[in-house]
Amino acid sequence: MQKITELELRALDAPINLADGHPRQELTESQRKIIERLPEIFEASRRQPFEEIGRSAQEKFFAALGQNAAPVASCRVFSIYSSSVATMMLGTVLGGLGHRVGLLHPTFDNISDILARHVEIAPVSEQACLEADVGRIAGFGVTCLFLTVPNNPTGWVLERSELARIISMCARRDLLLCLDTSFRGFDVRAQFDYYELLEHADIDYVVIEDTGKLWPLAELKLGFMTVSERLRPHVQDVFNDVLLSVSPFVAKLVELMADEAMDGGLDTLHKLIASNRAEVDAALSFLDGVELAEPEARVSVCRIRFPSARLAHAVRTGLAATGVHVLPCEPFHWARPEEGARMLRLALARDPSVLADGLAALRSVAARAARNGS
């Protein structure tokens, strides 16, 4: 089975790329004004002390997403090139500490691939987490729980009370809690202050954040990894092996984009994603038995469920032949791929015209495949 990133690489230069979840829509007017200032931003990043730039970028980004209790001042937030690099570093830490990880299922397959190089992993369902079902989580013998919230590809999100229940369970069972919140910016339901809950609990934790899903900045981005006090020396040791620092220029750009996000930019993004999701839903209404798998999701991707795995495969391969790329969902179900065989994933962080062309092709290919008995 091919990995998701391998499939996304094929789509990068395709006529219509609806595969990867990176933002590829046009800049808004306010974002373009920031980009027009790049020479000024570059010079400022050379003059301003690096520590000052880095801390300001962290504070602004966390504030934009409602995370005002993040322990920036205590130097427990590490700025990293991307969330994937952060996950690689975390895998090294977990392996060194001898953890066995209960990983959310389904979720993006590179998380399971990265972690499996360092630790044993076991699948944990969204429902088991919602119920804080100790038997189905700690019953695997895991010592660490790793969740992606909001989840990619399902859009599953935890309310404040649900996260509090999971934190309480981890405290009782002495489980390390790791959260990947890279899609938090798309869902206001996920923008309550996680750190307020985590910092007041007797729990070890890691939270991975990411700027790379929010702004179409030609892959200029930062990841952040926030850790509890007891984990800081372990993470610092691995961090020192991996990088000296992130780019102060990128950190300065993140700071300005976070300001723009707080000044209406996130609202504009949410409207684009919601409108594009509605367009997908409307397009599917013309296809018998084809539907949005999670119509209430708010993240920048959506899953389409087909009546059969055979039809889903025929549609994906048919679309690829016309230059339209989407993702199969088997790799997201990294422990039981067959569970995702009837679904395809589409990216929604695209210009509406690009999505419309992709949906027109999908309707045509799907109708033809259905007539041919796929």
C-alpha positions in Angstrom: 0.0 0.0 0.0 1.4 3.4 -1.0 2.0 6.0 1.6 -0.1 9.2 1.6 2.9 11.5 1.1 4.0 9.5 -2.0 0.5 10.0 -3.5 0.6 13.7 -2.6 4.0 14.2 -4.3 2.5 12.9 -7.6 -0.2 15.5 -7.4 2.0 18.5 -6.7 2.2 19.6 -10.4 -1.0 18.0 -11.5 -3.6 20.2 -13.3 -6.0 19.8 -10.4 -4.5 18.9 -7.0 -7.1 18.0 -4.4 -4.8 15.6 -2.7 -2.6 17.2 0.0 -4.1 19.2 2.9 -1.7 22.1 2.5 -3.3 25.5 1.8 -3.2 26.3 -1.9 -5.8 29.0 -2.3 -5.0 32.5 -3.3 -3.8 34.9 -0.6 -6.4 37.3 0.8 -6.0 41.0 0.3 -4.7 41.5 3.9 -2.3 38.5 3.5 -1.0 39.9 0.2 -0.2 43.2 1.9 2.0 41.3 4.3 3.8 39.5 1.5 4.4 42.8 -0.2 6.5 43.8 2.8 8.8 40.8 2.6 12.0 42.9 2.1 11.1 44.9 5.2 10.3 41.8 7.2 13.6 40.2 6.2 15.6 43.2 7.3 13.7 43.3 10.6 14.4 39.6 11.2 18.1 40.3 10.9 18.1 43.2 13.3 15.8 42.0 16.1 17.2 39.6 18.7 16.3 36.0 17.7 14.9 35.0 21.1 12.6 38.0 21.0 11.3 37.2 17.5 10.8 33.5 18.4 8.9 34.2 21.6 6.7 36.8 19.9 5.8 34.4 17.1 4.8 31.7 19.6 2.8 34.1 21.7 0.9 35.5 18.7 0.2 32.1 17.1 -1.1 30.6 20.4 -3.2 33.7 21.1 -4.8 33.5 17.6 -6.0 30.0 18.5 -7.2 30.7 22.0 -4.2 29.1 23.7 -3.3 31.9 26.2 -1.9 29.5 28.9 0.8 28.0 26.7 4.0 28.0 28.7 6.0 30.2 26.4 7.6 32.2 29.2 9.0 29.1 30.9 10.8 28.0 27.6 8.7 24.8 27.2 7.7 25.6 23.6 10.1 24.5 21.0 10.0 26.0 17.5 10.7 23.4 14.8 10.6 23.3 11.0 7.3 21.4 10.8 4.9 19.2 12.7 6.4 16.1 10.9 9.9 17.0 12.2 8.3 17.5 15.7 6.8 14.0 15.5 10.1 12.5 14.5 11.7 14.2 17.5 8.9 13.0 19.7 9.3 9.4 18.5 12.9 9.5 19.5 12.0 10.7 23.0 9.2 8.1 23.4 11.5 5.3 22.3 14.2 6.4 24.7 11.7 6.4 27.6 10.4 3.0 26.7 6.8 4.0 25.9 4.1 1.9 24.1 1.8 4.2 22.3 -2.0 4.0 21.8 -2.4 6.0 18.5 -5.7 7.3 17.2 -7.2 5.3 14.4 -7.8 6.4 11.7 -5.3 9.3 11.2 -2.6 10.4 8.8 -0.3 7.5 8.1 3.0 9.3 8.5 2.4 9.6 12.2 2.1 5.8 12.6 5.0 5.3 10.3 7.3 7.7 12.2 6.3 6.4 15.7 6.6 2.8 14.7 10.3 3.3 14.0 10.8 4.0 17.7 8.0 2.4 19.7 5.2 -0.2 19.6 1.9 1.3 18.6 -1.7 0.1 19.0 -4.9 1.5 17.4 -7.3 3.5 19.6 -10.7 4.6 18.2 -12.2 8.0 18.5 -15.2 6.5 20.3 -13.0 4.9 23.0 -11.4 8.3 23.6 -14.7 10.1 23.8 -15.8 7.6 26.4 -12.4 7.7 28.1 -12.7 3.9 28.0 -9.8 2.8 30.1 -10.3 -0.8 29.1 -10.0 -0.2 25.4 -7.1 2.3 25.8 -4.9 1.2 28.8 -6.0 -2.3 28.1 -3.5 -2.5 25.2 -0.8 -2.0 27.8 0.0 1.4 26.4 1.8 4.0 28.5 1.2 6.9 26.1 -1.9 8.1 24.3 -1.4 10.0 21.0 -4.4 11.9 19.5 -4.8 14.1 16.5 -7.5 16.7 17.4 -9.1 17.9 15.2 -8.5 14.7 13.4 -7.3 14.3 9.8 -9.2 12.9 7.9 -12.4 12.7 9.9 -12.6 16.2 11.5 -13.3 14.6 14.9 -13.0 17.2 17.6 -13.0 17.2 21.4 -15.1 19.5 23.4 -13.6 21.0 26.5 -15.3 18.6 28.9 -14.2 15.6 26.8 -10.6 16.6 26.8 -10.8 17.2 30.5 -12.1 13.7 31.0 -9.3 12.2 28.9 -6.7 14.3 30.9 -8.2 13.0 34.1 -8.0 9.4 32.8 -4.4 9.9 31.8 -3.6 11.3 35.2 -5.2 8.3 37.0 -3.4 5.8 34.8 -0.1 7.7 34.6 -0.4 7.9 30.8 1.7 10.4 28.8 -0.8 12.4 26.6 0.4 13.6 23.2 -1.8 15.8 21.1 -1.3 16.8 17.5 -3.5 19.9 17.0 -2.3 20.9 13.5 -5.9 21.4 12.2 -7.0 23.4 15.3 -7.2 26.6 13.3 -10.1 25.4 11.2 -12.5 24.6 14.1 -13.6 27.1 16.7 -14.8 24.2 18.8 -11.1 23.2 19.3 -10.0 26.7 20.2 -10.6 26.6 23.9 -7.4 26.7 26.0 -6.0 23.2 26.1 -3.0 24.4 28.1 -5.1 25.7 30.9 -6.3 22.2 31.4 -3.0 20.5 30.9 -1.0 22.9 33.1 -3.4 22.4 36.0 -3.3 18.6 35.8 -0.7 16.2 37.3 0.2 14.9 33.9 3.1 14.7 31.4 2.1 16.0 28.0 3.3 17.0 24.6 1.3 19.2 22.2 2.4 19.6 18.5 1.1 22.6 16.7 1.6 23.7 13.1 1.2 26.8 11.1 1.6 25.0 7.7 -2.1 24.2 7.2 -3.4 27.7 7.6 -1.7 30.1 5.2 -0.7 29.6 1.6 2.9 30.8 2.0 4.7 28.4 -0.4 5.6 26.0 2.4 7.1 28.7 4.7 5.9 27.4 8.1 6.8 26.5 11.6 5.8 23.7 13.9 5.7 24.1 17.7 6.1 21.4 20.3 5.0 22.3 23.9 6.0 19.9 26.7 5.4 19.5 30.4 8.2 20.3 32.8 9.3 16.8 33.4 9.7 16.1 29.7 11.6 19.3 28.9 15.1 17.9 29.4 14.4 14.8 27.3 13.0 16.9 24.4 15.8 19.5 24.8 18.4 16.8 24.4 16.8 15.5 21.1 16.2 19.1 19.9 19.9 19.9 20.3 20.7 16.9 18.0 18.4 18.1 15.3 18.6 21.9 14.8 20.2 25.1 16.0 17.2 27.3 15.3 14.4 27.9 13.0 14.5 30.9 10.5 13.9 34.2 12.3 12.5 35.4 8.9 9.9 32.7 8.9 9.1 33.3 12.6 8.6 37.0 11.9 6.2 36.1 9.0 4.3 33.7 11.3 3.9 36.5 13.9 2.4 38.9 11.3 0.1 36.2 9.8 -1.1 35.4 13.3 -2.0 39.0 13.8 -3.9 38.9 10.5 -5.6 35.8 11.6 -6.9 37.5 14.8 -8.0 40.5 12.8 -10.5 38.5 10.7 -8.3 36.2 8.7 -9.5 33.1 10.4 -13.1 34.0 9.8 -12.3 34.4 6.1 -10.6 31.0 6.0 -13.5 29.3 7.8 -16.0 30.8 5.3 -13.9 29.5 2.4 -13.7 25.9 3.8 -17.4 25.8 4.7 -18.4 27.1 1.3 -16.2 24.5 -0.4 -17.5 21.7 1.7 -21.1 22.8 0.8 -20.1 22.7 -2.9 -18.8 19.1 -2.5 -22.0 18.1 -0.8 -24.1 19.6 -3.6 -22.1 17.9 -6.3 -22.5 14.5 -4.6 -26.3 14.9 -4.6 -26.3 14.0 -8.3 -24.6 10.6 -7.6 -26.6 7.7 -6.2 -25.3 6.4 -2.9 -22.3 8.8 -2.7 -22.2 11.1 0.3 -20.0 13.1 2.6 -18.7 10.8 5.3 -18.6 13.6 8.0 -20.8 16.5 6.9 -20.4 18.3 10.2 -16.5 18.4 10.0 -14.9 21.8 9.7 -11.2 20.9 8.9 -9.8 21.7 5.5 -10.3 18.2 4.1 -13.4 16.0 3.6 -14.1 12.4 3.0 -16.5 11.0 0.3 -18.1 7.6 0.9 -19.0 5.4 -2.1 -21.3 2.4 -2.1 -18.4 0.1 -2.7 -14.6 -0.1 -2.5 -14.5 -1.0 -6.1 -16.3 2.1 -7.2 -14.1 4.3 -5.0 -11.0 2.8 -6.6 -12.4 3.2 -10.1 -13.2 6.9 -9.4 -9.8 7.7 -8.0 -7.9 6.1 -10.8 -10.3 7.6 -13.4 -9.8 11.0 -11.9 -6.0 10.6 -11.9 -6.1 9.7 -15.6 -7.7 13.1 -16.3 -5.2 15.0 -14.2 -7.4 15.3 -11.0 -5.8 13.9 -7.9 -7.5 12.9 -4.6 -6.5 10.5 -1.9 -7.6 6.9 -1.1 -8.5 6.5 2.6 -7.0 3.1 3.2 -3.6 4.5 4.4 -5.4 6.7 7.0 -6.7 3.4 8.5 -3.1 2.4 9.2 -4.0 -0.7 11.3 -7.1 -1.9 9.3 -6.9 -0.4 5.7 -10.0 -2.2 4.6 -12.1 0.2 6.8 -11.2 3.1 4.5 -11.6 1.3 1.2 -14.9 2.9 0.3 -13.8 6.5 0.8 -11.7 9.1 -0.9 -10.4 12.3 0.7 -10.5 15.8 -1.0 -8.6 18.9 0.1 -10.8 22.0 0.6 -8.2 24.7 1.0 -8.4 25.6 -2.7 -9.8 28.3 -4.8 -13.5 27.7 -5.5 -12.8 27.5 -9.3 -10.2 24.8 -8.8 -12.6 22.8 -6.6 -15.4 23.3 -9.1 -13.4 21.9 -12.0 -12.4 18.9 -9.8 -16.0 18.2 -8.8 -17.2 18.4 -12.4 -14.6 15.7 -13.3 -15.6 13.6 -10.2 -19.3 13.6 -11.2 -18.4 12.6 -14.8 -16.0 9.9 -13.8 -18.2 8.5 -11.0 -21.3 8.4 -13.3 -19.3 6.6 -16.0 -17.8 4.1 -13.5 -21.2 3.4 -12.0 -22.7 2.7 -15.5 -19.8 0.3 -16.2 -20.6 -1.6 -13.1 -17.6 -0.6 -10.9 
